Amino acid sequence: MIRYFVPMTNGGDGNDSTCTGRPAGCVADLREAVGHFAAAVDVITGGWDLLDDDARHELYVELETARRRLAIVHTEYLSATANGRVVKQTPAAMRKLVENAHVSRAEARRRLAAAHRLQRAEVQDRPPKHDLPAVRQRVEEGVAGADAVELIHKALDELPERGNELVHVADPHFADLLDKVQVDDLRHLGPMQRALWGLDDPYSDEDRQRRRSVRLSQPDGDNMSRISGHVTPEMGAILRRLWADFAGPGALLPKGADDDRTADQRRHDAVEAGIATGFGSEGSDEGTDEGPSEGPEEGAGEEPDEGSGEGPDTGPDEGPVDGSPPASPAPPSPSPAPNIRPAKRLRPKRGTTSIVVTMHISELAKMTGTALTDVSTTMSIGEAVRGADARDVFLSVMDFRGRNLWFGRSRRAGSPNQYLALCAEEGMSTAPGSSSPPAYCDIHHIDKWDTGGPTDVDAMTLADYVMHGRVDDDRADENRWWTTRAGPPEHREPGRGAARGPEDGARHGPENPKVRWIPPKSMDPDRAPRENHHPLGWLAPGRRIRRFSSRGAGSQGEPDEGVDRVPQA
């Protein structure tokens, strides 16, 4: 039986008979607890097949919560090993952990990074305000583990020296974010931090241009060549947009044809077709105003970091992830390659340009800041402007709450215009837990069209394919997702827009979103409204305007003089 340990008398000379005043108890208690832990692992390896699905899932979630708390154990061990000084990712520390604990270098790196941020503030030689007490509290609760803390550490480590002064300010915001987003979404904290605090990108456009490269190896034994290199943000956005439109299942094949290609093979075929026939809106003939038929597989287009020793993380950089099972690698297609070269130029879907880039008009005037694309990549304002076609500029005019009032592009308003307006207003899927950029979203009627819901941009939202399919537009099945309009009651259709809860019609969260997602009763018996907190969504101009306006900011979505730039959670 596992018992709980209580602190005894103060001491701590390393003998089993002495104890410390810390909650973990004395050395004897620690030894006994580790022994019980090892024995418990032997027990929990069996019996899972005796549980029903709900009980099995509930117990596994409880186990995972306990496992995440082990990050505090690693931190205390590494802090003691460092003799109470700051834990650092030095080669010596990594080698010692790899050899003594028999873990991979990647795991050693993760534990050292987490320990550096989770150490208590009283350790020696610690830079002022570098610790994350609020994040540590969430780890102690089992909300987050070492993997999440490592990503936060990486984001903070990339900040310039001036940004390090804001670590203590960021701490509560990071802690609040941990249970609202997927762990992999924390990879996007860097651009979010710079946008919120007005920090310059540590890398210039010239730095990126110097690193650009593409290499094609000599043919190997089977006459295949390997391609590698580094592409600029603009080139990366073009490739991701090409894949969003023409690398889905069935893309570039005759209608109704079976598609047994792997995701990698489809991306290869899309690049080949784009190079052979051209890709872009100028003079193109192929494509429709509809979005792609299906989102990308997880990890689409990702490659492992050089020298990491790891493969690509299954991350939601693209496409829907909420509830999606991890994709297992499919075997290569045994059939000959299909004829995937179209006779005409490939045209981007929805009739838009190759890349859709959104930015605040004040950033455009100053030529500074970070722009967000509709495939979840970012680029500097300068890069975006230099690559833009002056004949295809789209102006989205918003009110002081960041909602669209009017939009036009010297052509008839329609689905493409609404898509572009939503790119500027929302930036990505508004569904909770989603990381899908606009290119992998449907335009969803918040109120069902059949029951009078208007096709107006202020009554529509971006929804990734997975979540869009889970919505009950009739709002009759409480075990499916519902969407409701979150505006004031007078702006709703009668009987259609009511949101549950005491905040009905009131400002909800720092951004006052126009749509609320009501979870299934099986997920949340209270069906409390939810929203998407993905970091990249904060770069969308519309969300920035709403965020700052809710704090008394200026009408252009920029803080008034004297207003702290860091938004409150």
PETABEL-V214250 format. One record per residue. N is the residue number from 1. D_LAST is the distance of its C-alpha to the last C-alpha in whole Angstrom. Layout:
n d_last
N D_LAST
N D_LAST
This chain:
n d_last
1 42
2 39
3 39
4 36
5 36
6 36
7 36
8 40
9 41
10 40
11 41
12 41
13 44
14 44
15 46
16 46
17 47
18 44
19 40
20 37
21 35
22 32
23 31
24 32
25 36
26 39
27 41
28 43
29 40
30 38
31 41
32 42
33 38
34 38
35 42
36 40
37 37
38 40
39 42
40 39
41 39
42 42
43 42
44 39
45 41
46 43
47 42
48 40
49 42
50 43
51 40
52 39
53 36
54 33
55 34
56 35
57 31
58 30
59 32
60 31
61 27
62 27
63 29
64 27
65 24
66 27
67 28
68 24
69 24
70 27
71 25
72 25
73 29
74 29
75 27
76 29
77 33
78 32
79 31
80 34
81 36
82 35
83 36
84 33
85 32
86 29
87 29
88 30
89 31
90 34
91 37
92 39
93 36
94 36
95 39
96 40
97 37
98 39
99 42
100 41
101 39
102 40
103 37
104 37
105 35
106 32
107 31
108 32
109 30
110 27
111 28
112 28
113 25
114 23
115 25
116 25
117 21
118 21
119 24
120 24
121 23
122 27
123 29
124 31
125 31
126 27
127 25
128 23
129 19
130 20
131 19
132 16
133 16
134 13
135 14
136 18
137 17
138 16
139 19
140 21
141 20
142 21
143 18
144 18
145 21
146 23
147 23
148 19
149 19
150 22
151 20
152 17
153 20
154 22
155 19
156 18
157 22
158 23
159 21
160 23
161 24
162 22
163 19
164 20
165 19
166 15
167 15
168 14
169 11
170 10
171 11
172 8
173 6
174 9
175 10
176 7
177 9
178 12
179 14
180 12
181 14
182 18
183 19
184 21
185 18
186 16
187 19
188 18
189 15
190 18
191 18
192 14
193 14
194 17
195 16
196 12
197 14
198 17
199 19
200 23
201 24
202 26
203 28
204 30
205 32
206 35
207 34
208 33
209 36
210 38
211 37
212 38
213 41
214 42
215 45
216 47
217 50
218 53
219 54
220 54
221 57
222 56
223 56
224 52
225 50
226 46
227 44
228 41
229 39
230 36
231 35
232 33
233 30
234 32
235 35
236 32
237 31
238 34
239 35
240 32
241 33
242 36
243 35
244 33
245 36
246 39
247 38
248 38
249 40
250 43
251 42
252 45
253 48
254 50
255 49
256 49
257 50
258 49
259 46
260 46
261 45
262 42
263 39
264 40
265 43
266 41
267 39
268 43
269 44
270 42
271 42
272 46
273 46
274 44
275 46
276 49
277 48
278 46
279 42
280 41
281 41
282 44
283 47
284 45
285 47
286 45
287 42
288 41
289 38
290 36
291 34
292 35
293 36
294 34
295 31
296 32
297 32
298 30
299 30
300 32
301 33
302 31
303 34
304 33
305 33
306 36
307 37
308 34
309 37
310 34
311 35
312 32
313 29
314 28
315 25
316 24
317 24
318 26
319 27
320 25
321 25
322 23
323 26
324 29
325 31
326 31
327 34
328 37
329 39
330 42
331 46
332 47
333 49
334 53
335 54
336 54
337 52
338 52
339 52
340 49
341 50
342 50
343 52
344 50
345 47
346 44
347 41
348 38
349 36
350 35
351 38
352 35
353 35
354 35
355 32
356 29
357 27
358 24
359 23
360 22
361 25
362 24
363 24
364 27
365 29
366 28
367 29
368 26
369 22
370 22
371 23
372 22
373 25
374 26
375 26
376 23
377 25
378 24
379 26
380 26
381 27
382 31
383 31
384 30
385 32
386 35
387 35
388 35
389 38
390 38
391 40
392 37
393 34
394 32
395 30
396 27
397 27
398 24
399 23
400 20
401 18
402 18
403 21
404 24
405 27
406 30
407 31
408 34
409 36
410 40
411 40
412 40
413 36
414 36
415 34
416 34
417 32
418 30
419 29
420 28
421 26
422 24
423 24
424 22
425 20
426 18
427 19
428 20
429 20
430 18
431 19
432 17
433 18
434 20
435 20
436 23
437 23
438 25
439 28
440 28
441 27
442 29
443 28
444 28
445 29
446 26
447 29
448 32
449 35
450 38
451 36
452 36
453 32
454 33
455 32
456 30
457 27
458 25
459 26
460 26
461 23
462 23
463 24
464 25
465 29
466 28
467 26
468 28
469 31
470 29
471 28
472 30
473 31
474 33
475 30
476 33
477 33
478 30
479 30
480 29
481 25
482 25
483 23
484 23
485 22
486 19
487 21
488 22
489 25
490 28
491 27
492 27
493 31
494 32
495 32
496 30
497 26
498 25
499 22
500 22
501 20
502 20
503 17
504 20
505 20
506 17
507 14
508 12
509 8
510 7
511 10
512 13
513 15
514 18
515 19
516 18
517 19
518 21
519 22
520 26
521 27
522 28
523 24
524 23
525 25
526 23
527 22
528 18
529 17
530 15
531 14
532 14
533 11
534 14
535 13
536 16
537 15
538 12
539 16
540 17
541 18
542 18
543 14
544 13
545 15
546 13
547 10
548 12
549 14
550 11
551 11
552 15
553 16
554 19
555 21
556 21
557 17
558 17
559 16
560 19
561 20
562 19
563 15
564 13
565 13
566 9
567 6
568 4
569 0
